[in-house]
Amino acid sequence: MSSSESGMSGGTGKSTTNLSSCTVGVIAGTPTDTYMGVQAFTDAGFDAIGRPISLNPELQTKLQALDWQELTTLTIETCQDLVNAGAQLINIYCNSLSGAADLAKIRKQISVPVITPYDVYQARYIDLYDEKLVLGVIASNGQCFGNFERYMLISCNVTGIPVERWPICPGIGDLPLVIEVEKAFKLPQGLSGKDYIRSADVRDTEYIDKPEAVIQKCGLVELCNILEGVGATEIVLACTHFTFFMEQLQSMVDINIFEPSVDMIELVKQEALKILGN
């Protein structure tokens, strides 16, 4: 299924509207994926400001697995902090954080729109649902994988899709893969803590290890082939860390790979145009 089939343009290019006058607050699990989010929104023409919830993937996974209520509280506090710093809308860029925290509570307490990867999954896989889906999911950890499947099934149930047509989601929660991306992606100097990350901090991407090296080390081609072998018709990279290698991995496998960040930026753009009066 292409981005056009999901009802989104899939583009992140600048429109005639000056998106830089709209500030997007970006929240993610660690400094690395927060920076990736700020970089993506900056490249799309926005002004962006971000803050991570945790210092590393292990601490973020601990919060998600053992204390989702504290995770929700921290996310609300970080959202409010970004709003106070000028954010006109919030993007929770991180899949696993979006799935583990209480989004309904967050949206109730935050005065600006809050957009997450799950809004993209709703549009792509539920709203236009017309087939039996088998989605091969590569997620950041077991919590993220389980929450993805739970969200899909709850959404199908609420929407009234017959149970025999509910999606099947074979997959894996792969925290070691996230850690390898963190090792391979070089953050600009001084951005390794939990301070603000701004559009002005964005630099050309530097690698410690190239994406191809991570793909080979973590057996991602083989993993995609296994998921396709058990019936998957599309691979979902349910972690925005994985934008690091998506393009290279797609060139190595036949099965289509989907990752939500491009469509998520399009959703944010639609909200920004409303805010800017267009």
Contacts in CASP RR format, 6 or more apart in sequence:
PFRMAT RR
TARGET T0000
AUTHOR 0000-0000-0000
METHOD contacts of the structure
MODEL  1
MSSSESGMSGGTGKSTTNLSSCTVGVIAGTPTDTYMGVQAFTDAGFDAIG
RPISLNPELQTKLQALDWQELTTLTIETCQDLVNAGAQLINIYCNSLSGA
ADLAKIRKQISVPVITPYDVYQARYIDLYDEKLVLGVIASNGQCFGNFER
YMLISCNVTGIPVERWPICPGIGDLPLVIEVEKAFKLPQGLSGKDYIRSA
DVRDTEYIDKPEAVIQKCGLVELCNILEGVGATEIVLACTHFTFFMEQLQ
SMVDINIFEPSVDMIELVKQEALKILGN
1 124 0 8 1.000
1 234 0 8 1.000
1 256 0 8 1.000
1 258 0 8 1.000
3 9 0 8 1.000
3 10 0 8 1.000
3 11 0 8 1.000
3 262 0 8 1.000
3 263 0 8 1.000
3 266 0 8 1.000
4 10 0 8 1.000
5 128 0 8 1.000
6 120 0 8 1.000
6 123 0 8 1.000
6 124 0 8 1.000
6 128 0 8 1.000
6 263 0 8 1.000
7 123 0 8 1.000
7 128 0 8 1.000
8 120 0 8 1.000
8 123 0 8 1.000
8 263 0 8 1.000
8 266 0 8 1.000
8 267 0 8 1.000
9 266 0 8 1.000
10 262 0 8 1.000
10 263 0 8 1.000
10 266 0 8 1.000
11 262 0 8 1.000
11 265 0 8 1.000
11 266 0 8 1.000
12 40 0 8 1.000
12 43 0 8 1.000
12 44 0 8 1.000
12 262 0 8 1.000
12 265 0 8 1.000
12 266 0 8 1.000
12 269 0 8 1.000
13 44 0 8 1.000
13 45 0 8 1.000
14 44 0 8 1.000
14 45 0 8 1.000
15 269 0 8 1.000
15 273 0 8 1.000
17 272 0 8 1.000
17 273 0 8 1.000
17 276 0 8 1.000
17 278 0 8 1.000
19 44 0 8 1.000
19 45 0 8 1.000
19 46 0 8 1.000
19 47 0 8 1.000
19 269 0 8 1.000
19 272 0 8 1.000
19 276 0 8 1.000
20 45 0 8 1.000
20 46 0 8 1.000
20 47 0 8 1.000
21 47 0 8 1.000
21 276 0 8 1.000
22 46 0 8 1.000
22 47 0 8 1.000
22 88 0 8 1.000
22 89 0 8 1.000
22 272 0 8 1.000
22 275 0 8 1.000
22 276 0 8 1.000
23 46 0 8 1.000
23 47 0 8 1.000
23 48 0 8 1.000
23 49 0 8 1.000
23 86 0 8 1.000
23 87 0 8 1.000
23 88 0 8 1.000
24 41 0 8 1.000
24 46 0 8 1.000
24 47 0 8 1.000
24 48 0 8 1.000
24 49 0 8 1.000
24 87 0 8 1.000
24 88 0 8 1.000
24 89 0 8 1.000
24 90 0 8 1.000
24 91 0 8 1.000
24 268 0 8 1.000
24 272 0 8 1.000
25 48 0 8 1.000
25 49 0 8 1.000
25 50 0 8 1.000
25 82 0 8 1.000
25 87 0 8 1.000
25 89 0 8 1.000
25 90 0 8 1.000
25 91 0 8 1.000
26 34 0 8 1.000
26 37 0 8 1.000
26 38 0 8 1.000
26 41 0 8 1.000
26 48 0 8 1.000
26 49 0 8 1.000
26 50 0 8 1.000
26 51 0 8 1.000
26 82 0 8 1.000
26 90 0 8 1.000
26 91 0 8 1.000
26 93 0 8 1.000
26 197 0 8 1.000
27 34 0 8 1.000
27 50 0 8 1.000
27 51 0 8 1.000
27 52 0 8 1.000
27 53 0 8 1.000
27 75 0 8 1.000
27 78 0 8 1.000
27 79 0 8 1.000
27 82 0 8 1.000
27 90 0 8 1.000
27 91 0 8 1.000
27 92 0 8 1.000
27 93 0 8 1.000
27 94 0 8 1.000
27 97 0 8 1.000
28 34 0 8 1.000
28 36 0 8 1.000
28 37 0 8 1.000
28 50 0 8 1.000
28 52 0 8 1.000
28 53 0 8 1.000
28 92 0 8 1.000
28 93 0 8 1.000
28 94 0 8 1.000
28 97 0 8 1.000
28 240 0 8 1.000
29 52 0 8 1.000
29 53 0 8 1.000
29 54 0 8 1.000
29 57 0 8 1.000
29 60 0 8 1.000
29 94 0 8 1.000
29 96 0 8 1.000
29 97 0 8 1.000
30 52 0 8 1.000
30 53 0 8 1.000
30 54 0 8 1.000
30 55 0 8 1.000
30 56 0 8 1.000
30 57 0 8 1.000
30 60 0 8 1.000
30 182 0 8 1.000
31 52 0 8 1.000
31 55 0 8 1.000
31 187 0 8 1.000
31 191 0 8 1.000
31 192 0 8 1.000
31 193 0 8 1.000
31 194 0 8 1.000
31 197 0 8 1.000
32 181 0 8 1.000
32 182 0 8 1.000
32 185 0 8 1.000
32 187 0 8 1.000
32 241 0 8 1.000
33 52 0 8 1.000
33 93 0 8 1.000
33 94 0 8 1.000
33 239 0 8 1.000
33 240 0 8 1.000
33 241 0 8 1.000
34 50 0 8 1.000
34 51 0 8 1.000
34 52 0 8 1.000
34 93 0 8 1.000
34 197 0 8 1.000
35 187 0 8 1.000
35 188 0 8 1.000
35 191 0 8 1.000
35 197 0 8 1.000
35 201 0 8 1.000
35 202 0 8 1.000
36 93 0 8 1.000
36 185 0 8 1.000
36 240 0 8 1.000
36 241 0 8 1.000
36 243 0 8 1.000
36 244 0 8 1.000
37 48 0 8 1.000
37 50 0 8 1.000
37 91 0 8 1.000
37 93 0 8 1.000
37 240 0 8 1.000
37 261 0 8 1.000
38 48 0 8 1.000
38 49 0 8 1.000
38 50 0 8 1.000
38 197 0 8 1.000
38 198 0 8 1.000
38 199 0 8 1.000
38 201 0 8 1.000
38 202 0 8 1.000
39 202 0 8 1.000
39 205 0 8 1.000
40 93 0 8 1.000
40 243 0 8 1.000
40 261 0 8 1.000
40 265 0 8 1.000
41 48 0 8 1.000
41 91 0 8 1.000
41 199 0 8 1.000
41 265 0 8 1.000
41 268 0 8 1.000
42 48 0 8 1.000
42 199 0 8 1.000
42 202 0 8 1.000
43 202 0 8 1.000
44 265 0 8 1.000
44 269 0 8 1.000
46 199 0 8 1.000
46 268 0 8 1.000
46 272 0 8 1.000
47 199 0 8 1.000
48 198 0 8 1.000
48 199 0 8 1.000
49 82 0 8 1.000
49 85 0 8 1.000
49 86 0 8 1.000
49 87 0 8 1.000
49 196 0 8 1.000
49 197 0 8 1.000
49 198 0 8 1.000
49 199 0 8 1.000
50 82 0 8 1.000
50 196 0 8 1.000
50 197 0 8 1.000
50 198 0 8 1.000
51 78 0 8 1.000
51 81 0 8 1.000
51 82 0 8 1.000
51 194 0 8 1.000
51 195 0 8 1.000
51 196 0 8 1.000
51 197 0 8 1.000
52 193 0 8 1.000
52 194 0 8 1.000
52 197 0 8 1.000
53 60 0 8 1.000
53 63 0 8 1.000
53 71 0 8 1.000
53 74 0 8 1.000
53 75 0 8 1.000
53 78 0 8 1.000
53 94 0 8 1.000
53 97 0 8 1.000
54 60 0 8 1.000
54 63 0 8 1.000
55 193 0 8 1.000
55 194 0 8 1.000
56 182 0 8 1.000
57 140 0 8 1.000
57 141 0 8 1.000
57 175 0 8 1.000
57 178 0 8 1.000
57 179 0 8 1.000
57 182 0 8 1.000
58 175 0 8 1.000
58 179 0 8 1.000
60 94 0 8 1.000
60 96 0 8 1.000
60 97 0 8 1.000
61 96 0 8 1.000
61 140 0 8 1.000
61 141 0 8 1.000
61 143 0 8 1.000
61 175 0 8 1.000
63 70 0 8 1.000
63 71 0 8 1.000
63 74 0 8 1.000
63 100 0 8 1.000
64 71 0 8 1.000
64 96 0 8 1.000
64 97 0 8 1.000
64 100 0 8 1.000
64 141 0 8 1.000
64 143 0 8 1.000
64 144 0 8 1.000
65 141 0 8 1.000
65 143 0 8 1.000
68 100 0 8 1.000
68 101 0 8 1.000
68 102 0 8 1.000
69 102 0 8 1.000
71 97 0 8 1.000
71 100 0 8 1.000
71 101 0 8 1.000
72 101 0 8 1.000
72 102 0 8 1.000
72 105 0 8 1.000
72 106 0 8 1.000
75 92 0 8 1.000
75 97 0 8 1.000
75 101 0 8 1.000
75 106 0 8 1.000
76 105 0 8 1.000
76 106 0 8 1.000
76 109 0 8 1.000
76 110 0 8 1.000
79 90 0 8 1.000
79 106 0 8 1.000
79 109 0 8 1.000
79 110 0 8 1.000
79 114 0 8 1.000
80 109 0 8 1.000
80 110 0 8 1.000
82 90 0 8 1.000
83 90 0 8 1.000
83 110 0 8 1.000
83 111 0 8 1.000
83 112 0 8 1.000
85 196 0 8 1.000
87 112 0 8 1.000
88 112 0 8 1.000
88 272 0 8 1.000
88 275 0 8 1.000
89 112 0 8 1.000
89 113 0 8 1.000
89 114 0 8 1.000
89 115 0 8 1.000
89 268 0 8 1.000
89 271 0 8 1.000
89 272 0 8 1.000
89 275 0 8 1.000
90 110 0 8 1.000
90 112 0 8 1.000
90 113 0 8 1.000
90 114 0 8 1.000
90 115 0 8 1.000
91 114 0 8 1.000
91 115 0 8 1.000
91 116 0 8 1.000
91 264 0 8 1.000
91 268 0 8 1.000
92 98 0 8 1.000
92 101 0 8 1.000
92 103 0 8 1.000
92 106 0 8 1.000
92 114 0 8 1.000
92 115 0 8 1.000
92 116 0 8 1.000
92 117 0 8 1.000
93 117 0 8 1.000
93 240 0 8 1.000
93 261 0 8 1.000
93 264 0 8 1.000
94 117 0 8 1.000
94 239 0 8 1.000
94 240 0 8 1.000
95 117 0 8 1.000
95 139 0 8 1.000
95 140 0 8 1.000
95 144 0 8 1.000
95 148 0 8 1.000
95 238 0 8 1.000
95 239 0 8 1.000
95 240 0 8 1.000
95 260 0 8 1.000
96 139 0 8 1.000
96 140 0 8 1.000
96 141 0 8 1.000
96 143 0 8 1.000
96 144 0 8 1.000
96 147 0 8 1.000
96 238 0 8 1.000
96 239 0 8 1.000
98 116 0 8 1.000
98 117 0 8 1.000
98 118 0 8 1.000
99 116 0 8 1.000
99 118 0 8 1.000
99 143 0 8 1.000
99 144 0 8 1.000
99 147 0 8 1.000
99 148 0 8 1.000
99 151 0 8 1.000
100 143 0 8 1.000
100 144 0 8 1.000
100 147 0 8 1.000
103 114 0 8 1.000
103 116 0 8 1.000
103 118 0 8 1.000
106 114 0 8 1.000
107 114 0 8 1.000
113 271 0 8 1.000
115 264 0 8 1.000
115 267 0 8 1.000
115 268 0 8 1.000
115 271 0 8 1.000
116 264 0 8 1.000
117 238 0 8 1.000
117 240 0 8 1.000
117 260 0 8 1.000
117 261 0 8 1.000
117 264 0 8 1.000
118 151 0 8 1.000
119 264 0 8 1.000
119 267 0 8 1.000
120 260 0 8 1.000
120 263 0 8 1.000
120 264 0 8 1.000
120 267 0 8 1.000
121 148 0 8 1.000
121 151 0 8 1.000
121 152 0 8 1.000
121 260 0 8 1.000
122 155 0 8 1.000
123 263 0 8 1.000
123 267 0 8 1.000
124 258 0 8 1.000
124 260 0 8 1.000
124 263 0 8 1.000
125 133 0 8 1.000
125 135 0 8 1.000
125 152 0 8 1.000
125 167 0 8 1.000
126 152 0 8 1.000
126 155 0 8 1.000
126 156 0 8 1.000
126 159 0 8 1.000
126 161 0 8 1.000
129 156 0 8 1.000
129 159 0 8 1.000
129 161 0 8 1.000
129 165 0 8 1.000
132 165 0 8 1.000
132 167 0 8 1.000
132 168 0 8 1.000
133 167 0 8 1.000
133 168 0 8 1.000
133 233 0 8 1.000
133 234 0 8 1.000
134 167 0 8 1.000
134 168 0 8 1.000
134 169 0 8 1.000
134 170 0 8 1.000
134 231 0 8 1.000
134 232 0 8 1.000
134 233 0 8 1.000
135 152 0 8 1.000
135 167 0 8 1.000
135 168 0 8 1.000
135 169 0 8 1.000
135 232 0 8 1.000
135 233 0 8 1.000
135 234 0 8 1.000
135 235 0 8 1.000
135 236 0 8 1.000
136 169 0 8 1.000
136 170 0 8 1.000
136 171 0 8 1.000
136 227 0 8 1.000
136 232 0 8 1.000
136 234 0 8 1.000
136 235 0 8 1.000
136 236 0 8 1.000
137 145 0 8 1.000
137 148 0 8 1.000
137 149 0 8 1.000
137 169 0 8 1.000
137 170 0 8 1.000
137 171 0 8 1.000
137 172 0 8 1.000
137 173 0 8 1.000
137 235 0 8 1.000
137 236 0 8 1.000
137 238 0 8 1.000
138 171 0 8 1.000
138 172 0 8 1.000
138 173 0 8 1.000
138 174 0 8 1.000
138 177 0 8 1.000
138 220 0 8 1.000
138 223 0 8 1.000
138 227 0 8 1.000
138 235 0 8 1.000
138 236 0 8 1.000
138 237 0 8 1.000
138 238 0 8 1.000
138 239 0 8 1.000
138 242 0 8 1.000
139 145 0 8 1.000
139 146 0 8 1.000
139 148 0 8 1.000
139 171 0 8 1.000
139 172 0 8 1.000
139 173 0 8 1.000
139 174 0 8 1.000
139 238 0 8 1.000
139 239 0 8 1.000
140 173 0 8 1.000
140 174 0 8 1.000
140 175 0 8 1.000
140 177 0 8 1.000
140 178 0 8 1.000
140 238 0 8 1.000
140 239 0 8 1.000
140 241 0 8 1.000
141 173 0 8 1.000
141 174 0 8 1.000
141 175 0 8 1.000
141 178 0 8 1.000
142 173 0 8 1.000
142 175 0 8 1.000
144 173 0 8 1.000
144 238 0 8 1.000
144 239 0 8 1.000
145 169 0 8 1.000
145 171 0 8 1.000
145 172 0 8 1.000
145 173 0 8 1.000
145 238 0 8 1.000
148 169 0 8 1.000
148 236 0 8 1.000
148 238 0 8 1.000
149 169 0 8 1.000
152 166 0 8 1.000
152 167 0 8 1.000
152 169 0 8 1.000
153 166 0 8 1.000
153 167 0 8 1.000
156 163 0 8 1.000
156 165 0 8 1.000
156 166 0 8 1.000
156 167 0 8 1.000
157 163 0 8 1.000
157 166 0 8 1.000
170 227 0 8 1.000
170 230 0 8 1.000
170 231 0 8 1.000
170 232 0 8 1.000
171 227 0 8 1.000
172 223 0 8 1.000
174 218 0 8 1.000
176 218 0 8 1.000
177 214 0 8 1.000
177 218 0 8 1.000
177 220 0 8 1.000
177 241 0 8 1.000
177 242 0 8 1.000
178 239 0 8 1.000
178 241 0 8 1.000
180 209 0 8 1.000
180 214 0 8 1.000
180 217 0 8 1.000
180 218 0 8 1.000
181 214 0 8 1.000
181 241 0 8 1.000
181 242 0 8 1.000
181 244 0 8 1.000
181 245 0 8 1.000
182 241 0 8 1.000
183 208 0 8 1.000
183 209 0 8 1.000
184 207 0 8 1.000
184 208 0 8 1.000
184 209 0 8 1.000
184 210 0 8 1.000
184 211 0 8 1.000
184 213 0 8 1.000
184 214 0 8 1.000
184 244 0 8 1.000
185 205 0 8 1.000
185 207 0 8 1.000
185 208 0 8 1.000
185 244 0 8 1.000
186 205 0 8 1.000
186 206 0 8 1.000
186 207 0 8 1.000
186 208 0 8 1.000
188 201 0 8 1.000
188 202 0 8 1.000
188 203 0 8 1.000
191 197 0 8 1.000
191 201 0 8 1.000
211 244 0 8 1.000
211 245 0 8 1.000
211 247 0 8 1.000
211 248 0 8 1.000
211 249 0 8 1.000
212 245 0 8 1.000
212 248 0 8 1.000
214 220 0 8 1.000
214 244 0 8 1.000
214 245 0 8 1.000
215 221 0 8 1.000
215 245 0 8 1.000
215 248 0 8 1.000
215 249 0 8 1.000
215 252 0 8 1.000
220 245 0 8 1.000
220 249 0 8 1.000
221 249 0 8 1.000
221 252 0 8 1.000
221 253 0 8 1.000
224 235 0 8 1.000
224 249 0 8 1.000
224 253 0 8 1.000
224 255 0 8 1.000
224 257 0 8 1.000
225 253 0 8 1.000
227 235 0 8 1.000
227 255 0 8 1.000
228 235 0 8 1.000
228 253 0 8 1.000
228 254 0 8 1.000
228 255 0 8 1.000
232 255 0 8 1.000
233 255 0 8 1.000
233 256 0 8 1.000
234 255 0 8 1.000
234 256 0 8 1.000
234 257 0 8 1.000
234 258 0 8 1.000
235 253 0 8 1.000
235 255 0 8 1.000
235 256 0 8 1.000
235 257 0 8 1.000
235 258 0 8 1.000
236 258 0 8 1.000
236 259 0 8 1.000
237 243 0 8 1.000
237 246 0 8 1.000
237 257 0 8 1.000
237 258 0 8 1.000
237 259 0 8 1.000
238 260 0 8 1.000
240 259 0 8 1.000
240 260 0 8 1.000
240 261 0 8 1.000
242 259 0 8 1.000
243 259 0 8 1.000
243 261 0 8 1.000
246 257 0 8 1.000
246 259 0 8 1.000
249 257 0 8 1.000
250 256 0 8 1.000
250 257 0 8 1.000
END
